[in-house]
Amino acid sequence: TRQIRSLHKTAVRSGGGGALFVHRDTPENNPDTPFEFTPENLKRAEAIVQNYPDGHQAAATLPVLDLAQRQHGWLPISAMNKVAELLDVPPMRVYEVATFYTMFNRKPVGKYHIQICTTTPCMLCNSDSILEAIQNKLG
């Protein structure tokens, strides 16, 4: 018999990207945590922003957040604040984007970050067996 797994719970999970709707300061993730773009990444970020017309720099939020995460390995609140400063937008606009997309890790992740597709097409192709094999291997 085939077991049906529970509904996808991205919006309420506490792993990976962390709690999606509330930031709680921690010693490693607070507004005072140092974050600065490297000179090379700052040039990249500025080049990204230049691709957008004046007054629409907020549209660069996704690629600049991605750049910050690639540099730091995850996305602390201080990096989000730096992105808001660079784009000249309220920090809340950056937080909204960072908490909406599951690709942004708001907590440190391990050396390997494993994600399994849980959409209906993947489930129909037996993604449960992949998930089960990984859980059995990793514990």
Helices and strands as residue ranges (DSSP letters): G 10-12, H 39-50, G 57-60, H 61-72, H 77-87, H 91-100, H 120-124, H 127-138
